[in-house]
Amino acid sequence: MTFTKNSRIAQSYAVLILAGRMTIDSVPNVGNLRAVVTEILTGEQTVA
């Protein structure tokens, strides 16, 4: 499964992390989900 910055699940995890409810380590490492959430949070593009 491939996620993008526009994927609702990736955006939801980013919001939860910014709110202090989760950490990046608690994001499931499924497909590129963790990388995309990191990309949303840092504003940098990651290479998969």
Secondary structure, DSSP 8 states (H G I E B T S, - for coil): ----TT-HHHHHHHHHHHTTS--GGGS---TTHHHHHHHHHH------
